[in-house]
């Protein structure tokens, strides 16, 4: 690594450690912390506010258990400092049982305002209207994409979509019904695109391919698309850019309810269409760990399981093992911290997970 990159890494690491101390101090302060973490601390023989001095000290928490987020009372996650604030609940997809739920006040707005800074105005014009053709209901995307559009000065058109219904249809083997539902969603999107002045879109890979089979999005006025979902592969990345979109800017994203939104690194010829993301440090950190020894990071370029740590005043989740796998990506000048490459469903869970419209 260059001397400049090493210097940037050192600055980022110092900022991360300071942020960790601030967030841990907040969540374990009796005046501001959440009931869950305050109760957690009472059961330990160590004091997080005194003993967590850097990011590595979060090892003391062990791995966060996803069952903690399934079921109520959800108020246990609300920091006392936000007790009188309007609270939103965002849920995970629900494809693996009871959905995990996270509380939210403004995190989704902050995350998407930061993401907005990475979008080129040439292709995502300020003031442009958007279409969101993706999951709605209790998912973060529904409000987040709308806020992104509003933050950039536009108006967001929405199509109602329930991915849990698609998953049920697929599990029952009702493939034709699932395809009919997908067509129903796509047709609604087409109606809006033809009736209104819309220049930007969010959608998922499967829905993007389905809509491009019917129309030229470029001819309908679309200039930029950001797209996310588990079907986002290098093959689809190439297919979208070279065959589907005819010069429309394509911004692949990796996001979820617990983390927020990771930003894609602009592709280069050397990447061979790999999709490389960097988390929004220090608000969230992604690591790639050995699936069998989850305290150990894999080497750069090696495959492992994604481990997420979320560090905001609203939500503290240390060392959460995602149901994704990927390759570990080295820091770069733009993002001097670890990234992830070619995120996909964790292979050991493949038999049990149906992704539906993602």
C-alpha positions as CSV (number, residue, x, y, z in Angstrom):
1,X,0.0,0.0,0.0
2,X,1.1,3.5,-0.7
3,X,2.4,5.8,2.0
4,X,-0.6,8.1,1.4
5,X,-3.1,5.2,1.8
6,X,-1.4,4.1,5.0
7,X,-1.7,7.6,6.4
8,X,-5.4,7.7,5.4
9,X,-5.9,4.3,7.1
10,X,-4.3,5.6,10.3
11,X,-6.6,8.6,10.3
12,X,-9.7,6.5,9.7
13,X,-8.7,4.0,12.4
14,X,-8.2,6.9,14.9
15,X,-11.6,8.3,14.0
16,X,-13.3,4.8,14.3
17,X,-11.8,4.2,17.8
18,X,-13.0,7.7,18.9
19,X,-16.4,7.0,17.5
20,X,-16.6,3.6,19.2
21,X,-15.9,5.2,22.6
22,X,-18.5,7.8,22.0
23,X,-21.2,5.4,20.9
24,X,-20.5,2.8,23.6
25,X,-20.5,5.7,26.2
26,X,-23.8,6.8,24.9
27,X,-25.6,3.5,24.9
28,X,-24.3,2.5,28.4
29,X,-24.9,5.9,30.1
30,X,-27.9,5.5,32.5
31,X,-29.2,8.9,31.2
32,X,-29.1,8.2,27.5
33,X,-28.7,4.5,26.9
34,X,-31.2,1.9,25.8
35,X,-32.8,-0.5,28.3
36,X,-31.4,-3.5,26.5
37,X,-27.8,-2.5,26.8
38,X,-28.1,-1.0,30.3
39,X,-29.5,-4.4,31.4
40,X,-26.8,-6.2,29.5
41,X,-24.1,-4.2,31.4
42,X,-25.7,-5.0,34.8
43,X,-25.1,-8.7,34.1
44,X,-21.4,-8.3,33.3
45,X,-18.4,-8.0,35.5
46,X,-16.9,-5.4,33.3
47,X,-17.9,-1.8,32.4
48,X,-18.2,-1.0,28.7
49,X,-17.8,2.7,29.3
50,X,-14.4,2.1,31.0
51,X,-13.2,-1.0,29.2
52,X,-14.0,-0.3,25.6
53,X,-11.3,2.0,24.3
54,X,-11.0,1.0,20.7
55,X,-12.8,-1.0,18.0
56,X,-11.1,-4.2,18.8
57,X,-12.4,-4.1,22.4
58,X,-15.9,-4.8,21.0
59,X,-14.7,-8.5,21.0
60,X,-15.7,-8.5,24.6
61,X,-19.4,-8.4,23.6
62,X,-19.1,-11.7,21.6
63,X,-21.4,-12.0,18.6
64,X,-24.7,-10.2,18.6
65,X,-27.6,-12.7,18.5
66,X,-30.2,-12.1,15.8
67,X,-32.9,-13.6,18.1
68,X,-32.6,-10.5,20.3
69,X,-34.2,-8.6,17.5
70,X,-37.1,-11.0,16.9
71,X,-40.1,-10.1,19.1
72,X,-40.8,-7.4,21.6
73,X,-40.9,-5.3,23.5
74,X,-39.2,-3.1,20.9
75,X,-39.0,-0.2,23.4
76,X,-36.0,-2.0,25.0
77,X,-33.9,-0.7,22.0
78,X,-35.0,2.9,22.3
79,X,-32.2,5.0,24.0
80,X,-33.6,7.1,26.8
81,X,-32.4,10.2,25.0
82,X,-35.0,9.4,22.3
83,X,-37.8,8.2,24.6
84,X,-40.1,11.1,23.5
85,X,-39.1,11.0,19.8
86,X,-41.3,9.6,17.1
87,X,-40.0,6.0,16.6
88,X,-40.2,4.1,13.3
89,X,-39.9,0.3,13.1
90,X,-38.1,-1.2,10.1
91,X,-38.1,-5.0,9.6
92,X,-35.9,-7.4,7.8
93,X,-37.2,-9.4,4.9
94,X,-38.9,-12.1,7.0
95,X,-37.7,-14.9,4.7
96,X,-36.2,-16.8,7.7
97,X,-39.0,-16.6,10.3
98,X,-40.1,-13.8,12.5
99,X,-38.6,-10.6,11.0
100,X,-35.9,-8.8,12.9
101,X,-37.0,-5.3,13.9
102,X,-34.9,-2.2,14.4
103,X,-36.0,1.1,15.8
104,X,-35.3,4.3,13.8
105,X,-35.5,8.0,14.4
106,X,-33.3,9.7,11.8
107,X,-30.6,7.1,10.9
108,X,-32.2,6.2,7.6
109,X,-32.2,9.9,6.6
110,X,-28.6,10.4,7.6
111,X,-27.5,7.2,5.7
112,X,-29.3,8.2,2.5
113,X,-28.1,11.8,2.6
114,X,-24.6,10.6,2.9
115,X,-25.2,8.2,0.0
116,X,-26.7,11.1,-2.0
117,X,-23.2,12.7,-2.0
118,X,-21.8,9.8,-4.0
119,X,-24.4,10.1,-6.8
120,X,-23.2,12.0,-9.9
121,X,-25.6,15.0,-10.6
122,X,-25.2,14.4,-14.3
123,X,-27.1,11.1,-14.1
124,X,-29.1,11.8,-10.9
125,X,-30.1,15.4,-11.5
126,X,-31.1,17.6,-8.6
127,X,-34.8,18.2,-8.7
128,X,-35.5,15.0,-10.7
129,X,-38.4,12.8,-9.9
130,X,-37.8,9.2,-9.0
131,X,-39.6,5.8,-9.2
132,X,-39.1,3.3,-6.4
133,X,-39.8,-0.2,-7.8
134,X,-39.0,-2.4,-4.9
135,X,-40.0,-3.7,-1.5
136,X,-42.4,-1.5,0.5
137,X,-44.3,-2.1,3.7
138,X,-42.2,-2.3,6.9
139,X,-38.9,-2.2,5.1
140,X,-36.5,0.6,5.4
141,X,-36.3,1.1,1.6
142,X,-39.8,2.4,1.3
143,X,-39.0,5.6,3.4
144,X,-35.3,5.7,2.6
145,X,-35.6,6.0,-1.2
146,X,-38.4,8.5,-0.9
147,X,-36.2,10.6,1.5
148,X,-33.2,10.3,-0.9
149,X,-35.4,11.7,-3.7
150,X,-36.8,14.5,-1.5
151,X,-33.3,15.3,-0.2
152,X,-32.2,15.8,-3.9
153,X,-35.3,18.1,-4.5
154,X,-37.5,15.6,-6.3
155,X,-40.8,13.8,-5.8
156,X,-40.8,10.0,-5.5
157,X,-43.4,7.7,-7.1
158,X,-43.9,4.4,-5.3
159,X,-45.2,1.0,-6.4
160,X,-46.6,-1.3,-3.6
161,X,-44.7,-4.6,-3.4
162,X,-44.9,-7.3,-0.8
163,X,-41.9,-9.7,-1.2
164,X,-43.1,-12.0,1.5
165,X,-46.1,-13.0,-0.7
166,X,-43.7,-13.8,-3.5
167,X,-41.6,-16.0,-1.2
168,X,-44.8,-17.9,-0.1
169,X,-45.7,-18.5,-3.7
170,X,-42.3,-19.8,-4.5
171,X,-42.1,-22.1,-1.5
172,X,-45.5,-23.6,-2.5
173,X,-44.2,-24.1,-6.1
174,X,-46.6,-21.6,-7.5
175,X,-44.1,-20.2,-10.0
176,X,-46.7,-19.0,-12.5
177,X,-48.5,-17.0,-9.7
178,X,-45.2,-15.5,-8.6
179,X,-44.5,-14.4,-12.2
180,X,-48.0,-12.9,-12.5
181,X,-47.4,-10.9,-9.3
182,X,-44.0,-9.7,-10.7
183,X,-45.7,-8.7,-13.9
184,X,-48.4,-6.8,-11.9
185,X,-45.7,-4.8,-10.1
186,X,-43.7,-4.1,-13.4
187,X,-46.9,-3.0,-15.2
188,X,-47.6,-0.5,-12.4
189,X,-44.1,0.9,-12.8
190,X,-44.5,1.2,-16.5
191,X,-47.7,3.1,-16.1
192,X,-46.0,5.6,-13.9
193,X,-42.9,6.0,-16.1
194,X,-45.1,6.7,-19.1
195,X,-47.4,9.1,-17.3
196,X,-44.9,11.2,-15.4
197,X,-41.6,13.0,-15.9
198,X,-39.3,10.6,-14.1
199,X,-35.5,10.5,-14.5
200,X,-34.2,8.3,-11.7
201,X,-35.0,4.9,-10.3
202,X,-34.4,2.4,-7.5
203,X,-35.2,-1.2,-8.2
204,X,-33.9,-4.8,-7.7
205,X,-32.0,-6.8,-10.4
206,X,-34.9,-9.1,-11.2
207,X,-37.4,-6.3,-11.5
208,X,-34.9,-4.2,-13.6
209,X,-34.5,-7.1,-16.0
210,X,-38.3,-7.6,-16.2
211,X,-39.0,-4.0,-17.0
212,X,-36.2,-3.8,-19.6
213,X,-37.7,-6.7,-21.4
214,X,-40.7,-4.5,-22.2
215,X,-39.3,-1.0,-22.7
216,X,-36.2,1.1,-23.2
217,X,-35.8,3.0,-20.0
218,X,-33.5,5.4,-21.7
219,X,-36.2,6.3,-24.2
220,X,-38.5,6.9,-21.3
221,X,-36.1,9.4,-19.8
222,X,-34.3,7.5,-17.2
223,X,-30.7,8.8,-16.6
224,X,-29.6,7.0,-13.4
225,X,-30.6,3.8,-11.6
226,X,-29.4,2.5,-8.3
227,X,-30.1,-1.1,-7.7
228,X,-29.7,-3.6,-4.9
229,X,-30.5,-7.1,-3.9
230,X,-29.1,-10.6,-3.5
231,X,-29.3,-11.2,-7.3
232,X,-26.6,-8.5,-7.8
233,X,-23.8,-10.6,-9.3
234,X,-20.8,-9.7,-11.5
235,X,-22.7,-11.3,-14.4
236,X,-25.8,-9.2,-13.8
237,X,-23.6,-6.1,-13.4
238,X,-22.0,-6.6,-16.8
239,X,-25.4,-7.5,-18.3
240,X,-27.1,-4.4,-16.9
241,X,-24.4,-2.0,-18.1
242,X,-23.6,-3.6,-21.5
243,X,-27.0,-4.8,-22.6
244,X,-29.9,-3.5,-20.6
245,X,-29.3,0.1,-20.0
246,X,-27.7,1.7,-23.1
247,X,-25.7,4.3,-21.2
248,X,-27.9,4.8,-18.2
249,X,-25.7,5.2,-15.1
250,X,-25.9,2.1,-12.9
251,X,-25.1,2.3,-9.2
252,X,-25.2,-1.1,-7.5
253,X,-25.7,-1.0,-3.8
254,X,-25.5,-3.3,-0.7
255,X,-27.7,-2.3,2.1
256,X,-29.9,-3.8,4.8
257,X,-32.1,-2.8,7.7
258,X,-29.4,-3.1,10.3
259,X,-26.4,-1.5,8.5
260,X,-27.8,1.2,6.3
261,X,-26.2,1.5,2.9
262,X,-22.7,0.6,1.6
263,X,-21.4,2.6,-1.4
264,X,-20.1,0.9,-4.5
265,X,-16.6,1.6,-5.8
266,X,-16.6,2.9,-9.3
267,X,-15.8,-0.2,-11.5
268,X,-12.5,-0.4,-13.3
269,X,-11.4,-2.8,-16.1
270,X,-9.2,-4.7,-13.5
271,X,-12.2,-5.4,-11.4
272,X,-13.8,-7.6,-14.1
273,X,-17.3,-6.5,-13.2
274,X,-16.9,-7.5,-9.6
275,X,-19.1,-5.5,-7.3
276,X,-17.1,-3.8,-4.6
277,X,-18.8,-2.0,-1.6
278,X,-17.4,0.0,1.3
279,X,-19.5,0.5,4.4
280,X,-20.4,4.0,5.8
281,X,-17.6,4.0,8.4
282,X,-17.5,4.9,11.2
283,X,-21.3,4.5,11.4
284,X,-21.1,0.9,10.3
285,X,-18.2,-1.5,9.7
286,X,-18.2,-4.7,7.6
287,X,-15.7,-7.4,8.2
288,X,-15.2,-10.8,6.5
289,X,-14.6,-13.6,9.0
290,X,-13.9,-17.3,8.9
291,X,-17.3,-19.0,9.1
292,X,-16.0,-21.6,11.5
293,X,-13.8,-19.3,13.6
294,X,-15.8,-16.1,13.6
295,X,-13.3,-14.2,15.7
296,X,-10.8,-14.4,12.8
297,X,-10.7,-12.2,9.8
298,X,-9.9,-13.9,6.5
299,X,-7.0,-12.7,4.3
300,X,-7.7,-10.0,1.6
301,X,-9.2,-11.7,-1.4
302,X,-10.4,-14.8,0.6
303,X,-14.0,-15.8,1.0
304,X,-15.7,-15.6,4.4
305,X,-18.9,-14.6,6.1
306,X,-20.0,-11.0,6.5
307,X,-19.9,-9.6,10.1
308,X,-21.6,-6.2,10.7
309,X,-21.1,-3.7,13.5
310,X,-23.5,-0.8,13.6
311,X,-22.5,2.3,15.6
312,X,-25.0,5.1,15.8
313,X,-26.7,6.8,18.7
314,X,-30.0,5.3,17.8
315,X,-28.7,1.7,17.3
316,X,-25.7,-0.2,18.6
317,X,-25.2,-3.7,17.2
318,X,-21.7,-5.2,17.7
319,X,-20.4,-8.1,15.7
320,X,-23.6,-9.3,14.0
321,X,-23.1,-12.3,11.6
322,X,-25.0,-11.6,8.4
323,X,-26.5,-14.4,6.2
324,X,-24.1,-13.2,3.4
325,X,-20.7,-14.2,2.2
326,X,-18.2,-12.4,0.1
327,X,-14.5,-11.8,-0.5
328,X,-12.6,-9.4,1.7
329,X,-11.6,-6.2,-0.1
330,X,-8.6,-4.1,0.8
331,X,-8.9,-0.4,1.6
332,X,-8.5,2.2,-1.2
333,X,-7.8,5.9,-1.4
334,X,-11.4,6.9,-1.4
335,X,-12.4,4.4,1.3
336,X,-9.4,3.7,3.6
337,X,-11.0,0.8,5.4
338,X,-12.1,-2.7,4.6
339,X,-14.7,-3.4,1.9
340,X,-16.5,-6.4,0.6
341,X,-16.6,-7.9,-2.9
342,X,-19.4,-9.8,-4.6
343,X,-21.8,-10.2,-1.7
344,X,-24.2,-13.1,-2.0
345,X,-26.3,-15.3,0.2
346,X,-24.2,-17.4,2.6
347,X,-23.8,-20.8,0.9
348,X,-24.5,-22.8,4.0
349,X,-28.0,-21.3,4.2
350,X,-28.8,-21.6,0.5
351,X,-31.2,-24.5,0.9
352,X,-33.3,-22.7,3.4
353,X,-33.6,-19.2,2.0
354,X,-35.9,-18.1,-0.8
355,X,-35.1,-14.6,-2.1
356,X,-38.1,-13.9,-4.3
357,X,-38.0,-10.5,-6.1
358,X,-34.6,-9.5,-4.8
